[in-house]
Amino acid sequence: MQIFTIGYEGATQAEVIGRLKGAGVDLLIDVRAVAASRRAGFSKTVLGESLKAEGIDYLHLRGLGTPKAGRDAARKGHVAEMRAIFADHLAEPQAQVEYARLKDLAGEKRVALLCFEADHAGCHRAVLAERLAEEDGATVVNL
């Protein structure tokens, strides 16, 4: 199993979709707490419609988004703090349900996790991908 991750910071919607198509992604799972963006083409509805037109399904799993405190820590470059906040968040019931859904979907389809940060290492999507790799032996590919 492979799990892909992608950030749209500094990229256009067309570039992101091109990378997803190039990797053969079937389903983009948006793991932002707030699936709205000031960047053109990356708000939930517009992104979902654009992906559908290109043959890629879209799913927003809000419960796998980083709480505000975690987003603030990530913006400041405090990656360890963000990871700790997100680890606590993953213990919450909604996050556990949505993580189980992510895990099932990743076992059935070629899935990519989407968030803002270009560098996966400073983003909570890396935590999700690492957990899938640890639990299910997934190979992580950062697009």
Secondary structure in CASP SS format (residue, H / E / C, confidence):
PFRMAT SS
TARGET T0000
AUTHOR 0000-0000-0000
METHOD secondary structure of the structure
MODEL  1
M C 1.00
Q E 1.00
I E 1.00
F E 1.00
T E 1.00
I E 1.00
G E 1.00
Y C 1.00
E C 1.00
G C 1.00
A C 1.00
T C 1.00
Q H 1.00
A H 1.00
E H 1.00
V H 1.00
I H 1.00
G H 1.00
R H 1.00
L H 1.00
K H 1.00
G H 1.00
A C 1.00
G C 1.00
V C 1.00
D C 1.00
L E 1.00
L E 1.00
I E 1.00
D E 1.00
V C 1.00
R C 1.00
A C 1.00
V C 1.00
A C 1.00
A C 1.00
S C 1.00
R C 1.00
R C 1.00
A C 1.00
G C 1.00
F C 1.00
S C 1.00
K H 1.00
T H 1.00
V H 1.00
L H 1.00
G H 1.00
E H 1.00
S H 1.00
L H 1.00
K H 1.00
A H 1.00
E C 1.00
G C 1.00
I C 1.00
D E 1.00
Y E 1.00
L E 1.00
H E 1.00
L C 1.00
R H 1.00
G H 1.00
L H 1.00
G C 1.00
T C 1.00
P C 1.00
K H 1.00
A H 1.00
G H 1.00
R H 1.00
D H 1.00
A H 1.00
A H 1.00
R H 1.00
K C 1.00
G C 1.00
H C 1.00
V H 1.00
A H 1.00
E H 1.00
M H 1.00
R H 1.00
A H 1.00
I H 1.00
F H 1.00
A H 1.00
D H 1.00
H H 1.00
L H 1.00
A C 1.00
E C 1.00
P H 1.00
Q H 1.00
A H 1.00
Q H 1.00
V H 1.00
E H 1.00
Y H 1.00
A H 1.00
R H 1.00
L H 1.00
K H 1.00
D H 1.00
L H 1.00
A H 1.00
G H 1.00
E H 1.00
K C 1.00
R C 1.00
V E 1.00
A E 1.00
L E 1.00
L E 1.00
C E 1.00
F C 1.00
E C 1.00
A C 1.00
D C 1.00
H H 1.00
A H 1.00
G H 1.00
C C 1.00
H H 1.00
R H 1.00
A H 1.00
V H 1.00
L H 1.00
A H 1.00
E H 1.00
R H 1.00
L H 1.00
A H 1.00
E H 1.00
E H 1.00
D H 1.00
G C 1.00
A C 1.00
T E 1.00
V E 1.00
V E 1.00
N E 1.00
L C 1.00
END
